[in-house]
């Protein structure tokens, strides 16, 4: 019954950290596009950074959907507690929400792995 409320703070923290990572990546790509010394970067720099941006964007999108489902779930719990279907709907929304968070975690793991490859590429220079 309290699942949406329990997950909300964790998802909020994920949104904050993922938004910060996405903002930093965006700033780096803008700086890269404005520099005249693009040859100093490895060839795969831009493609890997863009891949990272896709993972972060997907993660943020899923987190926003998760927050939306938590809001709907909270409304169902609060407004329709006396209706027979509210418990079932709440459980279904909670399961979908947890699955979204799991997919988000996978997206963030893939982004982190790609980030490590970028760091390793710089170590080889």
PEJOFEN-V231455 format. One record per pair of residues at least 4 apart in sequence whose C-alpha atoms are under 6 Angstrom apart, sorted by the first residue. I is the first residue (numbers start at 1). GAP is how many residues later the second one is. D is the distance in whole Angstrom. If there is no record, write none. Layout:
# PEJOFEN-V231455
[[I;GAP;D] [I;GAP;D]]
This chain:
# PEJOFEN-V231455
[[4;66;5] [8;4;6] [14;4;6] [15;4;6] [44;4;6] [52;59;5] [53;4;6] [55;52;5] [55;56;6] [59;45;5] [59;48;6] [66;31;5] [69;4;6] [73;17;6] [74;4;6] [75;4;6] [76;4;5] [77;4;5] [86;4;6] [93;4;6]]
